[in-house]
């Protein structure tokens, strides 16, 4: 998958820390053999009975700073397991787990949201100037409109046109998680689509317009 997308323009994240997905997934898968303290915490966690059956080999160090470390195992566009550890004094402790990390692009000033083509979107052609999309995802926001707070970013990678959508940051505080049923958002392309193929750039690897992650994987 890295060979297909070797020039990714964004840092990504599975949790707290950003990382370069091309560098990480081009590197070795023996992070569990590392000598740094967080690798010792990883080995201890994998040998415990916290999650029986979790593989003890084949892990990658996604990112690490002075107080946090994140590890991943698995295939891109499939099931990528994610573990996070935190330093407390001289001890590293496991703090979080996910069986389905999707490296999420870091772009703009707020969180990235997903988009899918609207049901009434005409087939994409060379002359396509705009697309209608449904937005979804993002943090709990008390029913705030995604459409009203959306910003678009385009990147061209060869014959691929990446469309990434981020929304204004959520104000601090507790928010309920109900969502609005909104009409499609019309987004104008930077120019006619031409021979390029449209992709959703919110995750690495990106999703081809009209497909789901299950179909991609």
C-alpha positions in Angstrom: 0.0 0.0 0.0 2.9 2.4 0.7 4.2 1.7 -2.8 0.9 2.9 -4.2 1.0 6.1 -2.1 4.6 7.0 -1.5 4.3 10.8 -1.4 1.6 11.4 1.2 1.2 15.2 1.9 -0.1 14.9 5.5 1.0 13.7 8.9 -1.5 11.2 10.4 -2.6 10.1 13.8 -4.2 7.1 15.5 -4.5 8.9 18.8 -2.5 11.6 20.4 0.7 11.8 18.4 1.3 12.6 14.7 3.4 10.4 12.5 4.5 10.1 8.9 2.6 7.0 7.6 5.0 6.4 4.7 8.1 6.3 6.9 6.4 4.2 9.6 4.9 1.6 7.3 8.1 1.4 5.2 10.1 0.6 8.3 10.7 -2.6 10.3 8.0 -4.5 12.3 10.1 -5.5 15.4 9.3 -2.6 17.7 8.6 -5.1 20.5 12.4 -5.8 20.5 13.3 -2.2 21.2 15.5 -1.1 24.1 13.6 2.1 25.1 11.4 1.9 28.2 8.1 2.1 26.3 9.1 -1.0 24.3 9.6 -2.8 27.6 6.1 -1.7 28.6 4.8 -3.0 25.3 6.4 -6.4 25.9 5.0 -6.6 29.4 1.5 -5.7 28.1 1.7 -8.3 25.3 2.8 -11.0 27.7 -0.1 -10.2 30.2 -3.6 -11.5 30.0 -5.1 -8.1 29.2 -6.1 -9.1 25.7 -5.5 -12.8 25.2 -4.5 -13.8 21.7 -3.0 -10.4 20.8 0.1 -11.1 18.7 3.4 -10.6 20.5 5.4 -9.9 17.3 5.2 -7.7 14.3 4.7 -4.3 16.0 5.7 -0.9 14.7 6.5 2.2 16.7 4.1 4.8 15.3 5.2 7.7 17.4 6.9 8.6 20.7 7.6 11.7 22.8 8.8 12.2 26.3 5.5 11.1 27.9 3.6 9.0 25.3 4.3 6.2 22.9 2.0 4.6 20.3 2.4 1.2 18.6 0.6 -0.4 15.7 0.3 -3.8 14.1 -1.5 -5.0 11.0 -2.2 -4.0 7.4 -3.1 -0.6 6.1 -6.7 -0.4 4.8 -7.5 -3.5 6.9 -7.4 -4.2 10.7 -4.7 -2.1 12.3 -4.3 -2.7 16.0 -3.2 0.3 18.1 -1.8 0.5 21.6 -0.9 3.7 23.5 1.4 4.0 26.6 2.0 6.9 29.0 4.9 7.6 31.2 4.2 8.2 34.9 7.3 9.0 36.8 9.8 6.3 35.8 7.1 3.9 34.8 5.4 3.4 31.4 1.8 2.2 31.6 -0.7 1.1 28.9 -3.6 3.6 28.6 -5.5 2.7 25.4 -6.3 0.1 22.8 -8.1 0.0 19.4 -8.6 -2.9 17.1 -9.4 -0.7 14.1 -7.1 2.3 13.8 -7.3 4.3 10.6 -4.4 6.7 10.3 -6.3 10.0 10.1 -4.9 13.0 8.2 -3.9 16.1 10.1 -4.8 19.1 8.1 -6.4 22.5 8.8 -7.2 23.9 12.3 -9.8 21.3 13.4 -10.7 17.7 13.1 -11.0 15.9 9.8 -14.4 14.4 8.9 -15.3 11.7 6.4 -17.2 12.3 3.2 -19.1 10.1 0.8 -20.7 10.9 -2.6 -24.3 11.9 -2.3 -26.9 9.5 -3.7 -27.9 12.2 -6.3 -24.4 12.8 -7.4 -24.1 12.3 -11.2 -21.3 9.9 -12.3 -17.9 11.5 -12.2 -16.7 12.5 -15.6 -13.8 14.5 -17.2 -16.0 17.6 -17.2 -17.1 17.3 -13.6 -16.7 20.7 -11.9 -18.2 20.0 -8.5 -19.4 17.1 -6.2 -22.2 16.7 -3.7 -21.1 14.9 -0.6 -22.4 13.7 2.8 -20.2 14.6 5.8 -19.9 12.4 8.8 -17.7 11.7 11.8 -15.9 14.2 14.0 -16.1 14.6 17.7 -19.4 14.9 19.7 -20.6 18.4 19.1 -24.1 18.7 20.5 -25.8 18.4 17.1 -23.8 21.2 15.5 -24.0 21.4 11.7 -21.0 19.9 9.9 -21.9 21.6 6.6 -21.8 25.1 8.2 -18.3 24.5 9.7 -16.7 22.6 6.8 -13.5 23.6 5.0 -12.0 21.8 2.0 -8.4 21.1 1.1 -7.3 19.7 -2.3 -4.0 18.0 -3.1 -3.0 16.5 -6.5 -0.8 13.3 -6.4 -0.2 12.3 -10.0 -3.6 11.2 -11.4 -5.2 11.3 -7.9 -7.1 14.3 -6.6 -7.4 14.2 -2.8 -10.3 16.0 -1.2 -10.0 16.4 2.5 -12.6 18.1 4.7 -12.0 19.5 8.2 -14.4 21.4 10.5 -13.9 24.3 12.8 -12.6 23.2 16.3 -15.2 22.3 18.8 -15.5 24.7 21.8 -14.3 23.2 25.1 -16.8 21.5 27.3 -19.1 18.5 27.4 -21.2 17.9 24.3 -23.9 15.3 23.4 -23.3 13.1 20.4 -26.5 13.4 18.4 -26.0 14.3 14.8 -28.0 16.3 12.3 -29.4 14.8 9.1 -28.1 17.3 6.6 -28.5 17.7 2.9 -25.5 17.1 0.7 -22.7 19.7 0.7 -21.8 21.0 -2.7 -18.0 21.3 -3.2 -16.5 23.0 -6.2 -13.4 21.3 -7.6 -10.3 23.5 -8.2 -10.8 22.7 -11.9 -12.5 20.2 -14.1 -11.8 16.6 -12.9 -10.3 15.7 -16.3 -8.4 12.4 -16.2 -7.8 12.4 -12.5 -9.5 10.1 -10.0 -11.1 11.6 -6.9 -10.1 10.3 -3.5 -11.1 11.1 0.1 -7.9 12.2 1.8 -9.1 11.9 5.4 -7.2 8.7 6.0 -4.0 7.0 4.8 -4.4 5.2 2.5 -7.2 7.3 0.9 -10.5 6.0 -0.2 -11.6 6.2 -3.8 -14.8 8.3 -4.2 -17.8 6.0 -4.1 -16.0 3.2 -2.2 -15.9 2.3 1.5 -12.9 1.2 3.6 -14.3 -2.4 3.5 -14.3 -2.3 -0.3 -10.8 -0.8 -0.3 -9.3 -3.4 2.1 
